[in-house]
């Protein structure tokens, strides 16, 4: 089962995970990561913009890479764009596999790529002012683990 979505509205991760798990009978394990807008001091909104001709096709290519690299039964990847408030989910990645390591590693692989090599630009509003969020060095290091 493969479910890759780019959405512009609030979603409820729990409502996605149950059907995803049910769609993968015989699985040995499911690993899920949900990223939310951090409630850092002063953050009013987070906004993600993207380049539409590349974003969803790129997410599908990432899913292809995850299926090729790990023994997966299913992959769920939902990413939100637009304006989000602290505490709202941004991304949900869930992998189903016969063995836990494939599920865990597939989620980690997808998140490292979504965080560092994806087609999203982030900015946050604090005290009424917008500020672009630059990639962190740690994100690049995390992504480099999967090279080669």
C-alpha positions as a printed Julia matrix, in Angstrom:
148×3 Matrix{Float64}:
  0.0    0.0     0.0
  1.34   3.38   -1.0
 -0.33   6.65    0.0
  1.57   9.85   -0.87
 -0.21  13.17   -0.37
  0.51  16.89   -0.38
 -2.28  18.78    1.4
 -3.14  22.34    2.4
 -5.41  21.71    5.39
 -5.2   20.42    8.96
 -5.05  16.64    9.25
 -5.31  14.18   12.12
 -2.45  11.64   12.05
 -4.4    9.07   14.08
 -7.1    9.0    11.42
 -4.44   8.06    8.85
 -2.53   5.4    10.8
 -5.43   3.03   11.54
 -6.48   2.63    7.88
 -2.84   2.42    6.8
 -2.13  -0.38    9.26
 -5.31  -2.23    8.22
 -4.31  -1.95    4.55
 -1.1   -3.92    5.27
 -2.26  -7.28    6.68
  0.49  -9.55    7.92
  2.88  -6.75    8.79
  5.44  -7.3    11.5
  5.77  -3.68   12.49
  4.73  -0.13   11.74
  6.84   2.91   12.48
  5.33   6.39   12.35
  6.76   9.87   12.71
  4.56  12.93   13.07
  6.18  16.36   12.9
  4.33  19.3    14.42
  4.85  23.04   14.43
  6.98  23.73   17.48
  5.58  26.11   20.02
  8.87  28.0    20.39
  8.64  31.3    22.22
  6.91  33.86   20.09
  6.05  31.62   17.1
  2.63  32.62   15.81
  2.59  30.81   12.46
  4.73  28.59   10.28
  4.33  28.81    6.52
  5.55  26.23    4.04
  5.6   27.08    0.37
  6.69  24.75   -2.4
  7.37  24.43   -6.11
  4.29  22.56   -7.31
  5.73  20.97  -10.49
  8.39  19.19   -8.39
  6.93  18.65   -4.95
  4.47  15.77   -5.34
  6.48  14.05   -8.1
  9.55  14.38   -5.84
  7.65  12.82   -2.95
  6.75   9.89   -5.21
 10.41   9.52   -6.24
 11.36   9.51   -2.56
  8.79   6.77   -1.95
 10.23   4.79   -4.88
 13.68   5.08   -3.29
 12.36   3.92    0.09
 10.67   0.89   -1.47
 13.85   0.04   -3.39
 16.08   0.41   -0.33
 13.95  -1.24    2.37
 11.71  -4.32    2.45
  8.44  -2.41    2.83
  4.86  -3.56    2.61
  3.5   -0.03    2.67
  4.41   3.62    2.95
  2.28   6.59    3.98
  3.7   10.08    3.43
  1.48  13.11    4.05
  3.0   16.59    4.0
  1.2   19.85    4.57
  1.8   23.23    2.93
  0.4   26.66    3.73
  0.1   28.37    7.09
  0.09  26.32   10.29
 -0.25  27.16   13.97
  1.91  25.77   16.8
  0.85  22.24   17.68
 -0.58  21.44   14.25
  0.9   18.52   12.32
  3.13  19.27    9.34
  4.13  15.79    8.22
  3.23  12.17    8.86
  5.39   9.34    7.54
  4.51   5.75    8.34
  6.13   2.56    7.06
  4.87  -1.01    7.33
  7.22  -3.97    7.01
  7.65  -7.58    8.07
 10.53  -6.52   10.31
 10.83  -3.44   12.5
 14.25  -2.28   11.27
 13.0   -1.79    7.7
 10.02   0.22    8.96
 12.12   2.34   11.33
 14.88   2.99    8.79
 12.42   3.8     6.0
 10.73   6.48    8.1
 14.1    7.93    9.11
 15.27   7.9     5.47
 12.12   9.66    4.24
 12.2   12.28    7.0
 15.87  13.09    6.43
 15.14  13.66    2.75
 11.95  15.66    3.37
 13.77  17.84    5.89
 16.91  18.5     3.85
 16.46  17.68    0.17
 12.84  18.53   -0.5
 11.01  21.23   -2.36
  9.75  23.25    0.61
 10.63  26.71    1.9
  9.8   27.61    5.49
  9.26  30.85    7.26
  7.81  31.68   10.65
  6.02  34.67   12.03
  7.15  36.01   15.39
  5.82  39.23   16.85
  4.06  39.96   13.57
  7.27  39.7    11.51
  8.08  36.94    9.01
 11.53  35.29    9.07
 12.87  32.65    6.7
 14.1   29.45    8.34
 17.47  28.35    7.01
 18.48  24.68    6.86
 20.48  23.47    9.85
 23.88  21.81    9.59
 22.49  18.82   11.49
 19.89  18.27    8.77
 22.63  18.04    6.14
 24.58  15.6     8.33
 21.47  13.47    8.8
 20.91  13.34    5.04
 24.54  12.43    4.36
 24.08   9.14    6.26
 22.09   7.81    3.29
 24.57   8.76    0.56
 26.59   6.1    -1.19
